[in-house]
Amino acid sequence: MVRAGTLAGPSPRAPAPGLTGALVALGALIGIFATTPGQTVGVSAFIDPIAADLGLSRDTVLALYSAGTFLGILTAPLIGRLVDRNGPRRLVIPIVASLAGACAVASCSWNAWSLGLSFVLLRATAIAGLSLVSTQMVNLWFDRFRGRVTALSLMGLAMGGLIVPPLAEAVIQDEGWRTAYLVLGGGVLAIMMPVGLLFYRDRPADRSQRDFGRPGSVPRVDIGEGLTLAQAARTTVFWYLTAVTLLVNAVNTALLLDHVRAMGSAGIARPEAIALLGVVTLTQALAALTGGMLVDRFGAKLVGLLGLTVLASSVICLIASPALAGGLAYAVTLGAMIGMLQVAYSAGLAESFGLAHLGSIRGTTFVIGVSGAAVGPLPLLWSPTGAYEIFLALTVCGGVLGIMSLWPRATKPPMRRGRTSG
């Protein structure tokens, strides 16, 4: 008896899992790179030129940026649910178009209100939009190699920090900050439209397609298909990972926005301070790669604790001697803590809570975490020294949660007791 389909010839070959995984990893890296115009490291070069052109104080621009960050990130839970429902591929193109449009809106700002609106749009489309979709795609396609591929994708942000600020600074000096934003928006469109169409993928059809076709070992935590947001919120590890993203966003944003001023007060000129941003992003890339390998071997919770230790070292260095080794000591520890904590948070959610409701969980923690980016710079307006002490105290609190999360029960939601029949 002839099998059905024999006469019709062989069925078309599905793409090799290894090739598809490589495309997904490359697409996520480029996607994260394309978020740089809406990331703090990309905005930092615009703060002073915008303030001077619009007749606003630097503190006012920073306050508008904080407000825009908080309002923009409120879209993250909705986008997370849309990713759970529709997949990354269907969302990437409209989000890319929206990010390019946000750059165009920023270039047209004429007063405080319009500038605040542009910050809302930039943060919503870059952080709550393209960044969330790209990192969620990595979580859907990788388990055994999740830490390493997450670290690889986060190198896109490090590349952005190396490329975008000097590019923006050059255009600002020659043509002005408005033209610089138009150039960045055009670059996002030119790069991400083909990448989104060719490289972005929805959830794999089965587990054999994940991890480059080399599925990994048994998960560290037995969570079935995955915990819901409500179940995850009843675990210690949820609040630990939330504290990690809150801290890395708050301290990262505050210190990067205050970087030029802090280095200037330590006797380091603006050109050297801008060059140190490259050191931060290069160290961030190396730390992310190292952290990714450590996450795959030891788990995200331990790597998060290591990152919190480096965070404390960075703040202590800034308090004690910001000009140590020409600012290199501070820049290196700052970049290292950003890279480690970003990988630990991103990989830790999927590791601890599974994939079934990960978009909703990640969207919610995004709001909490990036709220740190909104409020992080505010203590600097009161007192830089006071702000550093606050950051250290919060880091200690995060470390305590991290130690508590190592207890096995910390990832299991409390069981509800059923009714007993009398």
NUVOTOR-683239 format. One record per residue (C-alpha): residue in three letters; chain; z, y, x. Coordinates in Angstrom, 2 decimals. Layout:
<rs>
Ala;A;Z;Y;X
...
</rs>
This chain:
<rs>
Met;A;0.00;0.00;0.00
Val;A;-1.02;3.37;1.39
Arg;A;1.73;5.97;1.58
Ala;A;1.24;9.13;-0.41
Gly;A;-0.16;11.90;1.76
Thr;A;-1.83;9.59;4.31
Leu;A;-5.35;10.32;3.10
Ala;A;-4.67;14.03;3.10
Gly;A;-3.88;14.02;6.81
Pro;A;-0.65;14.87;8.60
Ser;A;1.63;17.47;7.04
Pro;A;1.86;20.83;8.84
Arg;A;4.37;20.94;11.64
Ala;A;7.53;22.92;11.16
Pro;A;8.40;25.31;14.00
Ala;A;10.52;23.67;16.68
Pro;A;14.23;24.47;16.19
Gly;A;14.46;25.58;19.81
Leu;A;11.67;28.12;19.36
Thr;A;13.06;29.39;16.06
Gly;A;16.54;29.76;17.58
Ala;A;15.11;31.71;20.51
Leu;A;13.25;34.05;18.14
Val;A;16.41;34.59;16.08
Ala;A;18.45;35.37;19.22
Leu;A;15.81;37.78;20.55
Gly;A;15.43;39.44;17.15
Ala;A;19.19;39.99;16.86
Leu;A;19.32;41.51;20.36
Ile;A;16.51;43.96;19.57
Gly;A;18.05;44.70;16.18
Ile;A;21.40;45.63;17.71
Phe;A;19.58;47.77;20.29
Ala;A;17.83;49.63;17.46
Thr;A;21.18;50.62;15.92
Thr;A;21.97;52.88;18.91
Pro;A;20.89;56.17;17.20
Gly;A;23.70;55.57;14.70
Gln;A;26.23;54.22;17.21
Thr;A;28.84;56.45;18.83
Val;A;27.26;56.04;22.26
Gly;A;23.99;57.35;20.82
Val;A;25.57;60.23;18.88
Ser;A;27.78;61.40;21.75
Ala;A;24.93;63.18;23.56
Phe;A;24.21;65.25;20.41
Ile;A;27.74;66.54;19.71
Asp;A;27.71;69.66;21.91
Pro;A;24.06;70.71;21.28
Ile;A;24.53;70.37;17.51
Ala;A;27.79;72.37;17.60
Ala;A;26.14;75.17;19.60
Asp;A;23.00;75.31;17.43
Leu;A;24.76;75.25;14.04
Gly;A;27.56;77.57;15.10
Leu;A;30.25;74.94;14.54
Ser;A;33.21;74.12;16.74
Arg;A;33.22;70.82;18.56
Asp;A;36.31;69.74;16.60
Thr;A;34.47;70.42;13.33
Val;A;31.54;68.23;14.38
Leu;A;33.94;65.44;15.36
Ala;A;35.74;65.71;12.01
Leu;A;32.40;65.53;10.17
Tyr;A;31.45;62.49;12.23
Ser;A;34.72;60.79;11.32
Ala;A;34.23;61.53;7.62
Gly;A;30.61;60.37;7.78
Thr;A;31.64;57.14;9.47
Phe;A;34.21;56.33;6.81
Leu;A;31.92;57.12;3.86
Gly;A;28.91;55.40;5.40
Ile;A;30.70;52.13;6.11
Leu;A;31.81;51.80;2.46
Thr;A;28.38;50.26;1.80
Ala;A;29.20;47.26;4.05
Pro;A;30.74;44.96;1.37
Leu;A;27.67;45.45;-0.86
Ile;A;25.28;44.75;2.02
Gly;A;27.38;41.72;3.00
Arg;A;27.05;40.26;-0.50
Leu;A;23.30;40.95;-0.46
Val;A;23.00;39.05;2.83
Asp;A;24.90;36.10;1.32
Arg;A;22.58;36.14;-1.69
Asn;A;19.17;37.06;-0.24
Gly;A;19.33;36.38;3.50
Pro;A;18.70;38.67;6.48
Arg;A;14.89;38.53;6.39
Arg;A;14.53;40.20;3.00
Leu;A;16.91;43.03;3.89
Val;A;15.84;43.97;7.40
Ile;A;12.67;45.96;6.58
Pro;A;14.21;48.30;3.94
Ile;A;17.24;48.83;6.19
Val;A;15.04;49.69;9.18
Ala;A;13.08;52.19;7.07
Ser;A;16.36;53.71;5.90
Leu;A;17.68;54.06;9.47
Ala;A;14.51;55.85;10.56
Gly;A;14.84;58.09;7.51
Ala;A;18.46;58.86;8.43
Cys;A;17.30;60.07;11.86
Ala;A;14.78;62.35;10.13
Val;A;17.51;63.73;7.84
Ala;A;19.74;64.38;10.86
Ser;A;16.95;66.39;12.50
Cys;A;16.87;68.70;9.47
Ser;A;20.60;69.53;9.39
Trp;A;21.25;73.25;8.96
Asn;A;24.98;73.51;8.15
Ala;A;28.19;71.51;8.06
Trp;A;27.45;69.84;4.72
Ser;A;23.98;68.64;5.67
Leu;A;25.28;67.46;9.06
Gly;A;28.03;65.47;7.34
Leu;A;25.42;63.87;5.05
Ser;A;23.29;62.89;8.04
Phe;A;26.30;61.22;9.69
Val;A;26.96;59.26;6.47
Leu;A;23.36;58.02;6.40
Leu;A;23.25;57.19;10.11
Arg;A;26.45;55.17;10.01
Ala;A;25.55;53.41;6.74
Thr;A;22.12;52.30;7.89
Ala;A;22.96;51.48;11.52
Ile;A;26.45;49.96;11.29
Ala;A;26.85;48.72;7.71
Gly;A;23.14;47.93;7.56
Leu;A;21.15;46.75;10.58
Ser;A;24.13;45.71;12.71
Leu;A;25.71;43.63;9.94
Val;A;22.41;41.93;9.01
Ser;A;21.62;41.10;12.66
Thr;A;25.03;39.64;13.51
Gln;A;25.13;37.68;10.26
Met;A;21.78;36.10;11.14
Val;A;23.29;34.90;14.43
Asn;A;26.24;33.34;12.59
Leu;A;23.89;31.51;10.22
Trp;A;21.84;29.99;13.03
Phe;A;24.43;29.16;15.69
Asp;A;27.71;27.27;15.88
Arg;A;27.99;25.52;19.25
Phe;A;26.32;28.49;20.99
Arg;A;27.64;31.20;18.67
Gly;A;29.73;32.97;21.29
Arg;A;26.94;33.10;23.84
Val;A;24.23;34.20;21.40
Thr;A;26.58;36.79;19.87
Ala;A;27.19;38.12;23.37
Leu;A;23.44;38.15;24.03
Ser;A;22.80;40.13;20.84
Leu;A;25.55;42.61;21.74
Met;A;23.74;43.23;25.01
Gly;A;21.32;45.14;22.80
Leu;A;24.02;47.76;22.29
Ala;A;24.67;47.86;26.03
Met;A;20.95;48.31;26.64
Gly;A;20.98;51.07;24.05
Gly;A;23.80;52.79;25.90
Leu;A;21.83;52.64;29.12
Ile;A;18.52;53.82;27.64
Val;A;19.15;56.03;24.62
Pro;A;21.64;58.67;25.90
Pro;A;19.54;59.57;28.99
Leu;A;16.38;59.58;26.87
Ala;A;18.01;61.74;24.20
Glu;A;19.44;64.07;26.86
Ala;A;15.99;64.53;28.42
Val;A;14.35;65.33;25.08
Ile;A;17.26;67.62;24.10
Gln;A;16.86;69.62;27.32
Asp;A;13.07;69.91;26.91
Glu;A;12.49;70.09;23.14
Gly;A;15.88;70.38;21.45
Trp;A;18.17;67.96;19.61
Arg;A;16.11;68.01;16.38
Thr;A;13.04;66.65;18.16
Ala;A;15.23;64.10;19.92
Tyr;A;16.36;62.67;16.57
Leu;A;12.75;62.47;15.37
Val;A;11.81;60.61;18.56
Leu;A;14.65;58.12;18.02
Gly;A;13.69;57.56;14.38
Gly;A;10.06;56.96;15.32
Gly;A;11.18;54.51;18.00
Val;A;13.27;52.55;15.48
Leu;A;10.25;52.18;13.19
Ala;A;7.82;51.25;15.96
Ile;A;10.12;48.61;17.42
Met;A;11.86;47.10;14.42
Met;A;9.11;46.79;11.83
Pro;A;7.20;44.09;13.77
Val;A;10.42;42.51;15.08
Gly;A;11.88;42.27;11.57
Leu;A;8.72;40.64;10.20
Leu;A;8.22;38.20;13.07
Phe;A;11.70;37.27;14.31
Tyr;A;14.21;37.60;11.47
Arg;A;15.00;34.41;9.53
Asp;A;17.12;33.42;6.55
Arg;A;19.63;30.55;6.54
Pro;A;18.25;27.35;8.18
Ala;A;17.23;24.57;5.79
Asp;A;19.67;22.06;7.34
Arg;A;22.18;21.77;10.15
Ser;A;19.68;20.07;12.49
Gln;A;17.84;23.40;12.86
Arg;A;20.89;25.28;14.11
Asp;A;21.90;25.71;17.75
Phe;A;18.31;25.36;19.08
Gly;A;18.19;21.91;17.45
Arg;A;21.30;20.78;19.35
Pro;A;24.12;20.83;16.75
Gly;A;27.57;21.10;18.21
Ser;A;30.83;19.27;17.90
Val;A;33.33;19.23;15.07
Pro;A;34.59;22.76;14.14
Arg;A;37.98;23.77;15.52
Val;A;39.30;24.40;12.00
Asp;A;38.59;22.26;8.93
Ile;A;37.42;24.80;6.35
Gly;A;34.77;22.82;4.46
Glu;A;31.88;25.00;3.37
Gly;A;33.92;28.13;4.07
Leu;A;36.78;30.20;2.71
Thr;A;36.33;32.91;0.12
Leu;A;37.41;36.46;0.90
Ala;A;40.60;36.00;-1.14
Gln;A;41.46;32.78;0.69
Ala;A;40.73;34.28;4.09
Ala;A;42.91;37.31;3.37
Arg;A;45.93;35.01;2.95
Thr;A;45.71;33.86;6.58
Thr;A;47.23;35.40;9.72
Val;A;44.01;35.04;11.69
Phe;A;42.16;37.23;9.16
Trp;A;44.50;40.13;9.85
Tyr;A;44.43;39.48;13.58
Leu;A;40.62;39.66;13.70
Thr;A;40.73;42.70;11.43
Ala;A;43.17;44.33;13.86
Val;A;40.81;43.50;16.74
Thr;A;37.85;45.23;15.09
Leu;A;40.05;48.13;13.97
Leu;A;41.28;48.69;17.52
Val;A;37.96;48.30;19.31
Asn;A;36.29;50.70;16.88
Ala;A;39.09;53.27;16.94
Val;A;39.64;53.33;20.70
Asn;A;35.95;52.93;21.57
Thr;A;34.91;55.80;19.32
Ala;A;37.74;58.10;20.32
Leu;A;37.38;57.61;24.06
Leu;A;33.58;57.77;24.11
Leu;A;33.48;60.97;22.04
Asp;A;36.17;62.48;24.28
His;A;34.65;61.05;27.46
Val;A;32.98;64.19;28.85
Arg;A;36.05;66.37;28.14
Ala;A;38.50;63.82;29.60
Met;A;36.44;63.38;32.75
Gly;A;36.02;67.15;33.05
Ser;A;39.78;67.67;32.87
Ala;A;40.08;65.17;35.73
Gly;A;37.64;67.18;37.84
Ile;A;34.50;65.10;37.18
Ala;A;31.40;67.17;36.33
Arg;A;29.22;66.56;33.24
Pro;A;26.32;64.84;35.10
Glu;A;28.73;62.37;36.72
Ala;A;30.52;61.84;33.39
Ile;A;27.19;61.04;31.67
Ala;A;26.38;58.62;34.49
Leu;A;29.73;56.87;33.92
Leu;A;28.59;56.07;30.37
Gly;A;26.01;53.81;31.99
Val;A;28.81;52.07;33.89
Val;A;30.67;51.56;30.61
Thr;A;27.68;49.95;28.91
Leu;A;26.74;47.81;31.93
Thr;A;30.30;46.48;32.18
Gln;A;30.28;45.97;28.41
Ala;A;27.20;43.75;28.73
Leu;A;28.69;41.65;31.52
Ala;A;32.02;41.33;29.70
Ala;A;30.24;40.32;26.48
Leu;A;28.35;37.54;28.26
Thr;A;31.52;36.30;29.94
Gly;A;33.45;36.59;26.70
Gly;A;30.76;34.67;24.83
Met;A;31.03;31.72;27.20
Leu;A;34.83;31.84;26.93
Val;A;34.65;31.92;23.12
Asp;A;32.47;28.80;23.05
Arg;A;34.92;27.03;25.36
Phe;A;38.37;28.28;24.31
Gly;A;37.86;29.94;20.91
Ala;A;37.74;33.55;19.77
Lys;A;41.49;34.04;19.31
Leu;A;42.35;33.59;22.99
Val;A;39.45;35.79;24.09
Gly;A;40.66;38.46;21.68
Leu;A;44.08;38.43;23.35
Leu;A;42.44;38.83;26.75
Gly;A;40.41;41.76;25.41
Leu;A;43.54;43.44;24.04
Thr;A;45.13;43.16;27.48
Val;A;42.11;44.88;29.04
Leu;A;42.25;47.56;26.31
Ala;A;45.84;48.36;27.26
Ser;A;44.81;48.53;30.92
Ser;A;42.03;51.01;30.09
Val;A;44.35;53.36;28.21
Ile;A;47.00;53.14;30.91
Cys;A;44.36;53.98;33.51
Leu;A;43.32;57.02;31.47
Ile;A;46.94;58.20;31.24
Ala;A;47.85;57.60;34.85
Ser;A;44.70;58.37;36.85
Pro;A;41.41;58.97;34.98
Ala;A;39.64;60.02;38.19
Leu;A;40.62;56.82;40.06
Ala;A;37.62;55.67;42.16
Gly;A;35.59;58.55;40.75
Gly;A;36.29;57.42;37.17
Leu;A;34.95;53.90;37.84
Ala;A;38.26;52.14;37.21
Tyr;A;38.53;53.68;33.75
Ala;A;34.85;53.17;32.91
Val;A;34.92;49.50;33.95
Thr;A;38.03;48.62;31.94
Leu;A;36.74;50.55;28.93
Gly;A;33.43;48.68;28.96
Ala;A;35.12;45.32;29.55
Met;A;37.44;45.67;26.55
Ile;A;34.58;46.74;24.26
Gly;A;32.44;43.75;25.26
Met;A;35.21;41.14;24.96
Leu;A;36.65;42.36;21.68
Gln;A;33.28;42.76;19.96
Val;A;32.34;39.16;20.79
Ala;A;35.78;37.81;19.82
Tyr;A;35.69;39.55;16.43
Ser;A;32.08;38.72;15.56
Ala;A;32.26;35.04;16.52
Gly;A;35.85;34.64;15.32
Leu;A;35.09;35.27;11.65
Ala;A;32.54;32.45;11.41
Glu;A;34.68;30.19;13.59
Ser;A;37.73;30.66;11.36
Phe;A;36.25;31.04;7.86
Gly;A;32.84;29.31;7.78
Leu;A;29.52;30.62;6.48
Ala;A;29.53;30.26;2.69
His;A;31.12;33.67;2.02
Leu;A;30.87;35.17;5.49
Gly;A;28.80;38.17;4.39
Ser;A;31.49;39.27;1.93
Ile;A;34.28;38.68;4.46
Arg;A;32.42;40.48;7.22
Gly;A;31.50;43.38;4.93
Thr;A;35.15;43.90;4.03
Thr;A;36.40;43.70;7.61
Phe;A;33.59;46.09;8.56
Val;A;35.06;48.69;6.22
Ile;A;38.53;48.26;7.68
Gly;A;37.32;48.07;11.25
Val;A;34.92;50.98;11.20
Ser;A;37.53;53.04;9.37
Gly;A;39.11;52.91;12.81
Ala;A;36.02;54.66;14.14
Ala;A;36.53;57.32;11.47
Val;A;40.21;57.98;12.18
Gly;A;40.25;57.06;15.89
Pro;A;39.22;60.52;17.18
Leu;A;41.63;62.41;14.89
Pro;A;44.79;61.97;17.05
Leu;A;42.85;63.59;19.92
Leu;A;42.71;66.79;17.86
Trp;A;46.51;66.80;17.87
Ser;A;47.18;65.70;21.46
Pro;A;45.22;63.47;23.87
Thr;A;48.43;62.13;25.41
Gly;A;49.89;61.42;21.97
Ala;A;46.65;59.65;20.99
Tyr;A;46.82;57.39;24.03
Glu;A;50.41;56.40;23.17
Ile;A;49.35;55.58;19.60
Phe;A;46.51;53.39;20.90
Leu;A;48.92;51.49;23.15
Ala;A;51.39;50.89;20.31
Leu;A;48.65;49.58;18.01
Thr;A;47.39;47.31;20.78
Val;A;50.84;45.73;21.07
Cys;A;50.86;45.12;17.30
Gly;A;47.43;43.48;17.53
Gly;A;48.67;41.26;20.36
Val;A;51.63;40.09;18.26
Leu;A;49.28;39.11;15.43
Gly;A;47.08;37.31;17.95
Ile;A;49.98;35.24;19.25
Met;A;51.00;34.39;15.68
Ser;A;47.42;33.34;14.87
Leu;A;47.55;30.61;17.54
Trp;A;49.89;28.63;15.28
Pro;A;47.70;26.03;13.47
Arg;A;48.86;27.06;10.00
Ala;A;47.67;30.65;10.63
Thr;A;44.10;29.78;9.55
Lys;A;45.03;27.78;6.45
Pro;A;45.49;29.77;3.22
Pro;A;48.70;29.00;1.34
Met;A;48.20;26.32;-1.30
Arg;A;48.97;27.21;-4.89
Arg;A;51.34;24.89;-6.62
Gly;A;49.95;23.28;-9.73
Arg;A;51.89;22.95;-12.94
Thr;A;53.91;19.79;-13.35
Ser;A;53.99;18.00;-16.67
Gly;A;57.40;17.59;-18.26
</rs>
